[in-house]
């Protein structure tokens, strides 16, 4: 099985932090949803949430916004701005992650 940067074995369901392939080096915290044994690269998929500021779309209504976003967004307001929380997944390699907690709640 592949291992994390700290040498611990990677398991599905682990909560980890690190960088994925398509987020320009941005740190993510998420749950490992897939691990591919026998591969050193592109050997895991991590699910996480992404938060975006909702752009000013003028007079468009929520139906148009959800079609643009192609999801049913969860929104919240802070500092006079509206933000959208979206589920996301990305591929990565396990050695770019460190374990926070196992699926069973144990910590390293």
KEZA-599698 format. One record per residue: residue number from 1; x, y, z of N, C-alpha, C in turn; residue in three letters. Coordinates in steps of 0.1 Angstrom, whole numbers, plus 5000, padded with zeros to 4 digits. Example, Ala and Ser with C-alpha at 12.3 -4.5 7.8 and 13.67 -1.06 7.14 Angstrom:
2
atom num:1; nu:5132; nv:4943; nw:5078; cau:5123; cav:4955; caw:5078; cu:5132; cv:4967; cw:5078; residu:ala
atom num:2; nu:5128; nv:4978; nw:5071; cau:5137; cav:4989; caw:5071; cu:5129; cv:5000; cw:5079; residu:ser
This chain:
108
atom num:1; nu:5008; nv:4988; nw:5000; cau:5000; cav:5000; caw:5000; cu:5009; cv:5012; cw:5000; residu:unk
atom num:2; nu:5004; nv:5023; nw:4994; cau:5011; cav:5036; caw:4994; cu:5012; cv:5042; cw:5008; residu:unk
atom num:3; nu:5021; nv:5051; nw:5010; cau:5023; cav:5057; caw:5023; cu:5023; cv:5072; cw:5022; residu:unk
atom num:4; nu:5019; nv:5079; nw:5033; cau:5020; cav:5093; caw:5034; cu:5034; cv:5098; cw:5036; residu:unk
atom num:5; nu:5035; nv:5112; nw:5036; cau:5048; cav:5118; caw:5038; cu:5055; cv:5114; cw:5051; residu:unk
atom num:6; nu:5047; nv:5112; nw:5061; cau:5052; cav:5108; caw:5074; cu:5054; cv:5093; cw:5076; residu:unk
atom num:7; nu:5053; nv:5085; nw:5065; cau:5056; cav:5071; caw:5065; cu:5045; cv:5062; cw:5069; residu:unk
atom num:8; nu:5033; nv:5067; nw:5073; cau:5022; cav:5059; caw:5077; cu:5015; cv:5054; cw:5064; residu:unk
atom num:9; nu:5009; nv:5042; nw:5065; cau:5002; cav:5036; caw:5054; cu:4989; cv:5044; cw:5051; residu:unk
atom num:10; nu:4986; nv:5046; nw:5038; cau:4975; cav:5054; caw:5034; cu:4963; cv:5044; cw:5033; residu:unk
atom num:11; nu:4951; nv:5048; nw:5039; cau:4939; cav:5040; caw:5039; cu:4927; cv:5049; cw:5035; residu:unk
atom num:12; nu:4918; nv:5043; nw:5028; cau:4905; cav:5049; caw:5025; cu:4898; cv:5054; cw:5038; residu:unk
atom num:13; nu:4893; nv:5066; nw:5038; cau:4886; cav:5071; caw:5050; cu:4895; cv:5080; cw:5059; residu:unk
atom num:14; nu:4908; nv:5080; nw:5057; cau:4917; cav:5088; caw:5065; cu:4914; cv:5103; cw:5062; residu:unk
atom num:15; nu:4915; nv:5111; nw:5072; cau:4915; cav:5125; caw:5071; cu:4929; cv:5130; cw:5070; residu:unk
atom num:16; nu:4932; nv:5138; nw:5059; cau:4946; cav:5141; caw:5056; cu:4947; cv:5156; cw:5053; residu:unk
atom num:17; nu:4960; nv:5161; nw:5053; cau:4962; cav:5175; caw:5047; cu:4974; cv:5174; cw:5038; residu:unk
atom num:18; nu:4974; nv:5182; nw:5027; cau:4985; cav:5182; caw:5018; cu:4980; cv:5189; cw:5005; residu:unk
atom num:19; nu:4987; nv:5186; nw:4994; cau:4984; cav:5192; caw:4981; cu:4980; cv:5182; cw:4971; residu:unk
atom num:20; nu:4970; nv:5185; nw:4963; cau:4966; cav:5177; caw:4952; cu:4972; cv:5182; cw:4939; residu:unk
atom num:21; nu:4969; nv:5175; nw:4928; cau:4975; cav:5179; caw:4915; cu:4969; cv:5192; cw:4909; residu:unk
atom num:22; nu:4957; nv:5195; nw:4910; cau:4951; cav:5205; caw:4902; cu:4947; cv:5218; cw:4910; residu:unk
atom num:23; nu:4953; nv:5220; nw:4921; cau:4949; cav:5232; caw:4930; cu:4961; cv:5242; cw:4931; residu:unk
atom num:24; nu:4971; nv:5242; nw:4922; cau:4982; cav:5251; caw:4922; cu:4989; cv:5252; cw:4935; residu:unk
atom num:25; nu:4991; nv:5241; nw:4942; cau:4999; cav:5241; caw:4954; cu:4991; cv:5245; cw:4967; residu:unk
atom num:26; nu:4978; nv:5247; nw:4965; cau:4969; cav:5251; caw:4976; cu:4967; cv:5239; cw:4986; residu:unk
atom num:27; nu:4969; nv:5241; nw:4999; cau:4968; cav:5231; caw:5009; cu:4953; cv:5227; cw:5010; residu:unk
atom num:28; nu:4950; nv:5215; nw:5010; cau:4936; cav:5210; caw:5013; cu:4936; cv:5201; cw:5025; residu:unk
atom num:29; nu:4924; nv:5201; nw:5032; cau:4922; cav:5191; caw:5042; cu:4910; cv:5183; cw:5038; residu:unk
atom num:30; nu:4911; nv:5170; nw:5037; cau:4900; cav:5162; caw:5032; cu:4901; cv:5148; cw:5036; residu:unk
atom num:31; nu:4892; nv:5140; nw:5030; cau:4891; cav:5126; caw:5033; cu:4895; cv:5118; cw:5021; residu:unk
atom num:32; nu:4904; nv:5108; nw:5023; cau:4908; cav:5099; caw:5012; cu:4897; cv:5090; cw:5008; residu:unk
atom num:33; nu:4893; nv:5091; nw:4995; cau:4882; cav:5083; caw:4991; cu:4887; cv:5071; cw:4982; residu:unk
atom num:34; nu:4899; nv:5071; nw:4978; cau:4905; cav:5061; caw:4970; cu:4920; cv:5060; cw:4971; residu:unk
atom num:35; nu:4925; nv:5048; nw:4972; cau:4940; cav:5046; caw:4973; cu:4943; cv:5035; cw:4963; residu:unk
atom num:36; nu:4953; nv:5037; nw:4954; cau:4956; cav:5027; caw:4944; cu:4970; cv:5020; cw:4948; residu:unk
atom num:37; nu:4969; nv:5008; nw:4952; cau:4981; cav:5001; caw:4956; cu:4991; cv:4999; cw:4944; residu:unk
atom num:38; nu:5004; nv:4998; nw:4946; cau:5013; cav:4995; caw:4936; cu:5017; cv:5007; cw:4927; residu:unk
atom num:39; nu:5013; nv:5019; nw:4930; cau:5016; cav:5031; caw:4922; cu:5022; cv:5042; cw:4931; residu:unk
atom num:40; nu:5033; nv:5048; nw:4926; cau:5039; cav:5059; caw:4934; cu:5033; cv:5073; cw:4931; residu:unk
atom num:41; nu:5027; nv:5074; nw:4919; cau:5021; cav:5087; caw:4916; cu:5006; cv:5085; cw:4912; residu:unk
atom num:42; nu:4999; nv:5096; nw:4914; cau:4984; cav:5096; caw:4911; cu:4978; cv:5083; cw:4918; residu:unk
atom num:43; nu:4981; nv:5081; nw:4930; cau:4976; cav:5069; caw:4937; cu:4966; cv:5072; cw:4948; residu:unk
atom num:44; nu:4960; nv:5084; nw:4948; cau:4949; cav:5086; caw:4957; cu:4939; cv:5097; cw:4952; residu:unk
atom num:45; nu:4927; nv:5097; nw:4957; cau:4917; cav:5107; caw:4954; cu:4913; cv:5112; cw:4968; residu:unk
atom num:46; nu:4913; nv:5126; nw:4969; cau:4909; cav:5132; caw:4982; cu:4896; cv:5140; cw:4980; residu:unk
atom num:47; nu:4886; nv:5139; nw:4988; cau:4874; cav:5147; caw:4988; cu:4876; cv:5158; cw:4998; residu:unk
atom num:48; nu:4871; nv:5171; nw:4995; cau:4872; cav:5182; caw:5004; cu:4862; cv:5192; cw:4999; residu:unk
atom num:49; nu:4861; nv:5203; nw:5006; cau:4852; cav:5214; caw:5002; cu:4860; cv:5226; cw:4997; residu:unk
atom num:50; nu:4855; nv:5233; nw:4988; cau:4861; cav:5246; caw:4983; cu:4851; cv:5257; cw:4985; residu:unk
atom num:51; nu:4856; nv:5268; nw:4990; cau:4848; cav:5280; caw:4992; cu:4851; cv:5291; cw:4982; residu:unk
atom num:52; nu:4841; nv:5296; nw:4975; cau:4843; cav:5307; caw:4965; cu:4835; cv:5319; cw:4969; residu:unk
atom num:53; nu:4840; nv:5331; nw:4967; cau:4831; cav:5343; caw:4968; cu:4822; cv:5343; cw:4956; residu:unk
atom num:54; nu:4809; nv:5345; nw:4958; cau:4800; cav:5345; caw:4947; cu:4801; cv:5359; cw:4940; residu:unk
atom num:55; nu:4804; nv:5358; nw:4927; cau:4806; cav:5371; caw:4920; cu:4793; cv:5378; cw:4919; residu:unk
atom num:56; nu:4794; nv:5391; nw:4917; cau:4782; cav:5399; caw:4915; cu:4776; cv:5396; cw:4901; residu:unk
atom num:57; nu:4764; nv:5390; nw:4901; cau:4758; cav:5386; caw:4889; cu:4746; cv:5395; cw:4885; residu:unk
atom num:58; nu:4746; nv:5406; nw:4891; cau:4736; cav:5416; caw:4887; cu:4722; cv:5411; cw:4890; residu:unk
atom num:59; nu:4713; nv:5412; nw:4880; cau:4699; cav:5409; caw:4882; cu:4696; cv:5394; cw:4880; residu:unk
atom num:60; nu:4705; nv:5386; nw:4878; cau:4702; cav:5371; caw:4876; cu:4696; cv:5366; cw:4889; residu:unk
atom num:61; nu:4687; nv:5356; nw:4887; cau:4681; cav:5350; caw:4899; cu:4689; cv:5337; cw:4903; residu:unk
atom num:62; nu:4684; nv:5331; nw:4914; cau:4691; cav:5319; caw:4920; cu:4691; cv:5308; cw:4910; residu:unk
atom num:63; nu:4680; nv:5306; nw:4902; cau:4679; cav:5295; caw:4893; cu:4691; cv:5297; cw:4882; residu:unk
atom num:64; nu:4693; nv:5309; nw:4877; cau:4704; cav:5311; caw:4868; cu:4717; cv:5308; cw:4874; residu:unk
atom num:65; nu:4719; nv:5313; nw:4887; cau:4732; cav:5311; caw:4893; cu:4735; cv:5296; cw:4895; residu:unk
atom num:66; nu:4725; nv:5288; nw:4899; cau:4727; cav:5274; caw:4901; cu:4730; cv:5267; cw:4888; residu:unk
atom num:67; nu:4724; nv:5271; nw:4877; cau:4728; cav:5266; caw:4864; cu:4742; cv:5269; cw:4860; residu:unk
atom num:68; nu:4747; nv:5281; nw:4863; cau:4761; cav:5285; caw:4861; cu:4770; cv:5277; cw:4869; residu:unk
atom num:69; nu:4767; nv:5275; nw:4882; cau:4775; cav:5267; caw:4891; cu:4775; cv:5252; cw:4889; residu:unk
atom num:70; nu:4764; nv:5248; nw:4882; cau:4761; cav:5234; caw:4879; cu:4760; cv:5225; cw:4892; residu:unk
atom num:71; nu:4757; nv:5231; nw:4903; cau:4755; cav:5224; caw:4915; cu:4744; cv:5232; cw:4923; residu:unk
atom num:72; nu:4738; nv:5226; nw:4933; cau:4729; cav:5233; caw:4942; cu:4738; cv:5238; cw:4953; residu:unk
atom num:73; nu:4742; nv:5251; nw:4953; cau:4752; cav:5255; caw:4962; cu:4747; cv:5258; cw:4976; residu:unk
atom num:74; nu:4755; nv:5256; nw:4986; cau:4753; cav:5261; caw:5000; cu:4760; cv:5274; cw:5001; residu:unk
atom num:75; nu:4752; nv:5284; nw:5005; cau:4758; cav:5298; caw:5006; cu:4758; cv:5302; cw:5021; residu:unk
atom num:76; nu:4767; nv:5312; nw:5023; cau:4767; cav:5319; caw:5036; cu:4772; cv:5333; cw:5033; residu:unk
atom num:77; nu:4769; nv:5342; nw:5042; cau:4772; cav:5356; caw:5041; cu:4782; cv:5360; cw:5052; residu:unk
atom num:78; nu:4792; nv:5368; nw:5048; cau:4801; cav:5373; caw:5058; cu:4807; cv:5386; cw:5052; residu:unk
atom num:79; nu:4808; nv:5396; nw:5061; cau:4814; cav:5409; caw:5057; cu:4808; cv:5415; cw:5044; residu:unk
atom num:80; nu:4794; nv:5414; nw:5043; cau:4787; cav:5419; caw:5031; cu:4789; cv:5412; cw:5018; residu:unk
atom num:81; nu:4796; nv:5400; nw:5019; cau:4798; cav:5392; caw:5007; cu:4791; cv:5379; cw:5008; residu:unk
atom num:82; nu:4788; nv:5373; nw:4997; cau:4782; cav:5359; caw:4997; cu:4792; cv:5349; cw:4992; residu:unk
atom num:83; nu:4793; nv:5338; nw:4999; cau:4803; cav:5327; caw:4996; cu:4795; cv:5315; cw:4993; residu:unk
atom num:84; nu:4801; nv:5306; nw:4984; cau:4795; cav:5294; caw:4980; cu:4804; cv:5282; cw:4985; residu:unk
atom num:85; nu:4799; nv:5272; nw:4991; cau:4806; cav:5261; caw:4996; cu:4803; cv:5249; cw:4986; residu:unk
atom num:86; nu:4813; nv:5243; nw:4980; cau:4811; cav:5233; caw:4970; cu:4819; cv:5220; cw:4974; residu:unk
atom num:87; nu:4813; nv:5208; nw:4973; cau:4821; cav:5196; caw:4974; cu:4831; cv:5195; cw:4962; residu:unk
atom num:88; nu:4842; nv:5189; nw:4965; cau:4852; cav:5189; caw:4954; cu:4861; cv:5176; cw:4957; residu:unk
atom num:89; nu:4867; nv:5171; nw:4946; cau:4876; cav:5160; caw:4947; cu:4888; cv:5163; cw:4938; residu:unk
atom num:90; nu:4899; nv:5157; nw:4941; cau:4911; cav:5158; caw:4932; cu:4920; cv:5146; cw:4934; residu:unk
atom num:91; nu:4928; nv:5143; nw:4924; cau:4938; cav:5133; caw:4924; cu:4951; cv:5138; cw:4930; residu:unk
atom num:92; nu:4959; nv:5129; nw:4936; cau:4971; cav:5133; caw:4941; cu:4980; cv:5121; cw:4944; residu:unk
atom num:93; nu:4991; nv:5123; nw:4951; cau:4999; cav:5112; caw:4955; cu:5000; cv:5112; cw:4970; residu:unk
atom num:94; nu:4999; nv:5100; nw:4976; cau:4999; cav:5099; caw:4990; cu:5010; cv:5106; cw:4997; residu:unk
atom num:95; nu:5022; nv:5105; nw:4991; cau:5034; cav:5111; caw:4998; cu:5033; cv:5126; cw:4999; residu:unk
atom num:96; nu:5023; nv:5133; nw:4992; cau:5021; cav:5147; caw:4993; cu:5012; cv:5150; cw:5005; residu:unk
atom num:97; nu:5008; nv:5140; nw:5012; cau:4998; cav:5142; caw:5023; cu:5003; cv:5137; cw:5036; residu:unk
atom num:98; nu:4998; nv:5143; nw:5047; cau:5001; cav:5138; caw:5061; cu:4988; cv:5134; cw:5067; residu:unk
atom num:99; nu:4988; nv:5124; nw:5076; cau:4976; cav:5119; caw:5082; cu:4973; cv:5128; cw:5094; residu:unk
atom num:100; nu:4960; nv:5132; nw:5095; cau:4954; cav:5139; caw:5106; cu:4948; cv:5129; cw:5116; residu:unk
atom num:101; nu:4939; nv:5120; nw:5110; cau:4931; cav:5111; caw:5118; cu:4926; cv:5099; cw:5109; residu:unk
atom num:102; nu:4926; nv:5087; nw:5115; cau:4921; cav:5075; caw:5108; cu:4906; cv:5076; cw:5108; residu:unk
atom num:103; nu:4900; nv:5068; nw:5099; cau:4885; cav:5067; caw:5098; cu:4879; cv:5063; cw:5111; residu:unk
atom num:104; nu:4886; nv:5055; nw:5119; cau:4881; cav:5050; caw:5132; cu:4883; cv:5060; cw:5143; residu:unk
atom num:105; nu:4888; nv:5072; nw:5140; cau:4890; cav:5082; caw:5150; cu:4904; cv:5083; cw:5157; residu:unk
atom num:106; nu:4912; nv:5073; nw:5155; cau:4925; cav:5073; caw:5161; cu:4934; cv:5083; cw:5154; residu:unk
atom num:107; nu:4944; nv:5088; nw:5161; cau:4953; cav:5098; caw:5156; cu:4967; cv:5091; cw:5156; residu:unk
atom num:108; nu:4976; nv:5096; nw:5147; cau:4989; cav:5091; caw:5146; cu:4997; cv:5094; cw:5158; residu:unk
